[in-house]
Amino acid sequence: MAQATFSVRMDEVLKKQFDALCQEFGMNASTAINVFARAVVRQRRIPFEISSPESDITREGAMQAFMALRAEARENGVADMSLEDINREIDLARMENEI
């Protein structure tokens, strides 16, 4: 069977934890990913539930989050940024992540 390379980016700390756990299971990360891929193909689904811990977003909760972000923006001196300034910051952050 022909082999193909599969490259995945992940947080360095998560990778170290994953590698260590796989080693405890007696396999390497590549084998674990292959086990996962085979289970997905065989079952035709992700073999575990993916869900959000916060299932009910309320208007009150959203407003509390917004007010907390607004207060943090004031504390950090960025409350008066224009939409153009915000978009420029987002673009800079994206460029840094690509490097």
N, CA, C and O of each residue as an XYZ file, in Angstrom:
396
protein
N       0.843     -1.172      0.000
C       0.000      0.000      0.000
C       0.891      1.239      0.000
O       1.819      1.350      0.802
N       0.600      2.162     -0.902
C       1.377      3.406     -0.986
C       1.131      4.253      0.261
O       0.023      4.293      0.796
N       2.170      4.917      0.705
C       2.083      5.767      1.888
C       2.030      7.232      1.463
O       2.615      7.605      0.447
N       1.340      8.051      2.225
C       1.270      9.489      1.988
C       1.626     10.207      3.278
O       1.412      9.674      4.367
N       2.160     11.395      3.163
C       2.509     12.194      4.333
C       1.347     13.107      4.681
O       0.712     13.690      3.803
N       1.079     13.223      5.974
C      -0.001     14.065      6.486
C       0.622     14.972      7.534
O       1.100     14.490      8.561
N       0.626     16.270      7.293
C       1.253     17.221      8.206
C       0.178     17.970      8.977
O      -0.797     18.440      8.392
N       0.355     18.083     10.292
C      -0.627     18.752     11.146
C       0.098     19.771     12.011
O       1.138     19.475     12.600
N      -0.463     20.979     12.083
C       0.087     21.992     12.985
C      -0.706     21.946     14.282
O      -1.935     21.892     14.272
N       0.017     21.969     15.401
C      -0.652     22.024     16.700
C       0.254     22.708     17.703
O       1.457     22.852     17.486
N      -0.337     23.119     18.787
C       0.386     23.760     19.876
C       1.508     22.838     20.345
O       1.305     21.633     20.491
N       2.692     23.407     20.581
C       3.863     22.622     20.962
C       3.646     21.840     22.263
O       4.048     20.682     22.374
N       3.015     22.479     23.234
C       2.764     21.803     24.515
C       1.798     20.632     24.312
O       2.002     19.550     24.861
N       0.746     20.858     23.518
C      -0.212     19.789     23.226
C       0.488     18.624     22.539
O       0.220     17.467     22.864
N       1.384     18.912     21.590
C       2.103     17.844     20.887
C       2.935     17.020     21.860
O       2.940     15.791     21.789
N       3.635     17.686     22.764
C       4.449     16.960     23.750
C       3.572     16.079     24.628
O       3.927     14.935     24.914
N       2.418     16.612     25.060
C       1.506     15.826     25.887
C       0.958     14.632     25.105
O       0.860     13.525     25.634
N       0.601     14.870     23.833
C       0.071     13.815     22.975
C       1.121     12.730     22.742
O       0.818     11.541     22.844
N       2.351     13.135     22.431
C       3.437     12.175     22.220
C       3.663     11.319     23.465
O       3.834     10.104     23.369
N       3.661     11.963     24.633
C       3.894     11.233     25.884
C       2.777     10.224     26.139
O       3.042      9.086     26.525
N       1.540     10.636     25.924
C       0.416      9.731     26.143
C       0.441      8.571     25.152
O       0.186      7.426     25.523
N       0.747      8.870     23.899
C       0.849      7.800     22.898
C       1.922      6.793     23.296
O       1.740      5.585     23.142
N       3.041      7.299     23.807
C       4.123      6.417     24.246
C       3.639      5.505     25.377
O       3.991      4.326     25.419
N       2.832      6.053     26.296
C       2.258      5.232     27.368
C       1.379      4.127     26.806
O       1.289      3.047     27.389
N       0.727      4.392     25.671
C      -0.129      3.406     25.017
C       0.674      2.419     24.184
O       0.121      1.454     23.654
N       1.989      2.659     24.065
C       2.838      1.765     23.295
C       2.831      2.052     21.807
O       3.065      1.154     20.999
N       2.565      3.296     21.439
C       2.561      3.665     20.014
C       3.126      5.060     19.875
O       3.335      5.763     20.864
N       3.373      5.455     18.635
C       3.806      6.829     18.395
C       2.616      7.648     17.897
O       1.535      7.106     17.665
N       2.819      8.940     17.736
C       1.729      9.828     17.325
C       1.200      9.452     15.943
O      -0.005      9.530     15.702
N       2.072      9.052     15.049
C       1.650      8.667     13.702
C       0.686      7.484     13.747
O      -0.325      7.476     13.045
N       0.998      6.495     14.565
C       0.115      5.339     14.709
C      -1.228      5.760     15.301
O      -2.276      5.294     14.853
N      -1.204      6.633     16.297
C      -2.446      7.092     16.925
C      -3.325      7.829     15.920
O      -4.540      7.631     15.895
N      -2.718      8.679     15.091
C      -3.489      9.404     14.070
C      -4.076      8.416     13.062
O      -5.212      8.584     12.619
N      -3.309      7.392     12.700
C      -3.815      6.365     11.790
C      -4.989      5.606     12.401
O      -5.958      5.304     11.704
N      -4.913      5.297     13.685
C      -6.020      4.619     14.370
C      -7.267      5.504     14.312
O      -8.365      5.031     14.015
N      -7.081      6.792     14.598
C      -8.187      7.741     14.543
C      -8.788      7.799     13.136
O     -10.006      7.715     12.979
N      -7.936      7.941     12.110
C      -8.419      8.045     10.726
C      -9.184      6.790     10.313
O     -10.220      6.885      9.655
N      -8.680      5.617     10.693
C      -9.370      4.363     10.355
C     -10.745      4.306     11.029
O     -11.720      3.868     10.418
N     -10.820      4.749     12.286
C     -12.105      4.745     12.996
C     -13.100      5.703     12.330
O     -14.281      5.381     12.208
N     -12.628      6.873     11.903
C     -13.503      7.838     11.231
C     -14.038      7.242      9.935
O     -15.234      7.334      9.657
N     -13.169      6.635      9.147
C     -13.591      6.056      7.869
C     -14.532      4.876      8.101
O     -15.562      4.762      7.437
N     -14.182      4.001      9.039
C     -15.005      2.817      9.316
C     -16.393      3.207      9.827
O     -17.397      2.652      9.382
N     -16.451      4.158     10.759
C     -17.718      4.544     11.374
C     -18.437      5.653     10.611
O     -19.607      5.939     10.862
N     -17.714      6.275      9.672
C     -18.243      7.390      8.885
C     -18.733      8.527      9.784
O     -19.746      9.167      9.503
N     -17.997      8.763     10.864
C     -18.289      9.854     11.798
C     -17.076     10.067     12.680
O     -16.204      9.203     12.763
N     -17.016     11.211     13.338
C     -15.974     11.436     14.340
C     -16.329     10.533     15.519
O     -17.456     10.591     16.009
N     -15.403      9.705     15.984
C     -15.744      8.705     17.008
C     -15.857      9.235     18.438
O     -15.657      8.489     19.397
N     -16.171     10.492     18.576
C     -16.445     11.067     19.887
C     -17.305     12.303     19.672
O     -17.353     12.852     18.571
N     -17.976     12.733     20.718
C     -18.861     13.888     20.615
C     -18.063     15.174     20.684
O     -17.172     15.322     21.520
N     -18.386     16.094     19.808
C     -17.791     17.422     19.831
C     -18.904     18.378     20.233
O     -19.917     18.494     19.543
N     -18.707     19.061     21.353
C     -19.753     19.951     21.827
C     -19.136     21.148     22.533
O     -17.943     21.173     22.834
N     -19.961     22.112     22.780
C     -19.544     23.314     23.480
C     -19.978     23.203     24.932
O     -21.102     22.784     25.208
N     -19.108     23.570     25.865
C     -19.511     23.513     27.273
C     -20.638     24.494     27.597
O     -21.413     24.267     28.527
N     -20.726     25.570     26.840
C     -21.788     26.554     27.025
C     -22.837     26.333     25.941
O     -22.690     26.834     24.827
N     -23.886     25.592     26.256
C     -24.874     25.285     25.226
C     -25.918     26.377     25.079
O     -26.483     26.543     23.998
N     -26.186     27.119     26.133
C     -27.212     28.158     26.075
C     -26.579     29.538     26.209
O     -26.098     29.921     27.276
N     -26.590     30.268     25.111
C     -26.088     31.632     25.143
C     -27.294     32.539     25.334
O     -28.209     32.572     24.512
N     -27.270     33.265     26.427
C     -28.388     34.163     26.720
C     -27.999     35.596     26.399
O     -26.818     35.930     26.300
N     -29.000     36.425     26.240
C     -28.747     37.854     26.001
C     -27.982     38.440     27.183
O     -27.058     39.233     27.003
N     -28.370     38.047     28.387
C     -27.698     38.559     29.592
C     -26.228     38.142     29.615
O     -25.357     38.956     29.920
N     -25.954     36.889     29.296
C     -24.572     36.404     29.273
C     -23.754     37.101     28.201
O     -22.591     37.441     28.418
N     -24.370     37.313     27.041
C     -23.677     38.002     25.953
C     -23.366     39.444     26.350
O     -22.276     39.943     26.071
N     -24.303     40.103     26.988
C     -24.076     41.488     27.422
C     -22.987     41.559     28.486
O     -22.176     42.486     28.479
N     -22.958     40.593     29.397
C     -21.906     40.559     30.416
C     -20.534     40.392     29.759
O     -19.569     41.052     30.145
N     -20.458     39.509     28.769
C     -19.197     39.303     28.055
C     -18.785     40.575     27.322
O     -17.616     40.960     27.349
N     -19.745     41.229     26.666
C     -19.462     42.467     25.945
C     -18.963     43.542     26.908
O     -17.981     44.225     26.618
N     -19.626     43.697     28.042
C     -19.236     44.728     28.999
C     -17.849     44.441     29.574
O     -17.072     45.365     29.813
N     -17.539     43.172     29.794
C     -16.214     42.801     30.291
C     -15.145     43.139     29.249
O     -14.077     43.644     29.596
N     -15.429     42.863     27.979
C     -14.486     43.205     26.918
C     -14.319     44.714     26.786
O     -13.213     45.205     26.560
N     -15.416     45.444     26.927
C     -15.360     46.905     26.855
C     -14.480     47.459     27.978
O     -13.659     48.346     27.746
N     -14.653     46.934     29.197
C     -13.842     47.383     30.332
C     -12.370     47.045     30.103
O     -11.492     47.848     30.419
N     -12.099     45.869     29.558
C     -10.716     45.473     29.281
C     -10.101     46.380     28.215
O      -8.927     46.738     28.309
N     -10.886     46.753     27.207
C     -10.400     47.659     26.159
C     -10.036     49.013     26.765
O      -9.019     49.604     26.404
N     -10.874     49.506     27.693
C     -10.578     50.783     28.358
C      -9.288     50.679     29.165
O      -8.443     51.572     29.116
N      -9.144     49.583     29.907
C      -7.953     49.391     30.742
C      -6.684     49.323     29.894
O      -5.625     49.786     30.319
N      -6.791     48.747     28.698
C      -5.622     48.588     27.831
C      -5.423     49.748     26.861
O      -4.521     49.718     26.024
N      -6.270     50.772     26.976
C      -6.110     51.961     26.155
C      -6.453     51.769     24.687
O      -5.914     52.470     23.831
N      -7.335     50.837     24.388
C      -7.699     50.599     22.985
C      -9.195     50.790     22.734
O      -9.701     50.373     21.692
N      -9.893     51.400     23.655
C     -11.345     51.554     23.528
C     -11.743     52.490     22.397
O     -12.867     52.413     21.899
N     -10.829     53.383     21.979
C     -11.182     54.350     20.945
C     -10.651     53.968     19.561
O     -10.574     54.816     18.672
N     -10.282     52.690     19.373
C      -9.780     52.252     18.067
C     -10.910     52.270     17.035
O     -12.045     51.900     17.333
N     -10.577     52.706     15.820
C     -11.555     52.687     14.739
C     -11.619     51.281     14.144
O     -10.754     50.448     14.413
N     -12.637     51.026     13.344
C     -12.757     49.737     12.675
C     -11.538     49.506     11.790
O     -11.052     48.380     11.685
N     -11.051     50.549     11.164
C      -9.856     50.441     10.321
C      -8.646     50.029     11.160
O      -7.860     49.181     10.737
N      -8.490     50.627     12.354
C      -7.395     50.271     13.258
C      -7.499     48.802     13.677
O      -6.504     48.078     13.694
N      -8.698     48.386     14.008
C      -8.919     47.005     14.448
C      -8.568     46.034     13.322
O      -7.887     45.035     13.552
N      -9.030     46.325     12.110
C      -8.735     45.454     10.966
C      -7.239     45.404     10.676
O      -6.716     44.354     10.302
N      -6.545     46.530     10.845
C      -5.097     46.560     10.649
C      -4.412     45.648     11.668
O      -3.491     44.909     11.319
N      -4.857     45.699     12.919
C      -4.292     44.834     13.961
C      -4.545     43.356     13.653
O      -3.670     42.514     13.855
N      -5.737     43.053     13.170
C      -6.061     41.674     12.803
C      -5.142     41.207     11.680
O      -4.609     40.098     11.735
N      -4.955     42.045     10.663
C      -4.069     41.691      9.548
C      -2.653     41.445     10.030
O      -2.006     40.491      9.597
N      -2.161     42.304     10.929
C      -0.803     42.120     11.472
C      -0.688     40.808     12.238
O       0.308     40.098     12.108
N      -1.692     40.488     13.028
C      -1.676     39.239     13.788
C      -1.681     38.035     12.852
O      -0.979     37.054     13.097
N      -2.465     38.105     11.789
C      -2.514     37.010     10.816
C      -1.165     36.833     10.142
O      -0.716     35.704      9.946
N      -0.508     37.938      9.783
C       0.803     37.857      9.144
C       1.831     37.238     10.083
O       2.679     36.459      9.649
N       1.759     37.584     11.378
C       2.687     37.010     12.361
C       2.471     35.509     12.492
O       3.435     34.762     12.659
N       1.229     35.058     12.420
C       0.933     33.630     12.535
C       1.390     32.838     11.329
O       1.651     31.640     11.445
N       1.494     33.481     10.166
C       1.932     32.808      8.949
C       3.426     32.598      8.922
O       3.919     31.751      8.177
N       4.153     33.350      9.717
C       5.625     33.270      9.715
C       6.085     32.089     10.509
O       7.288     31.853     10.624
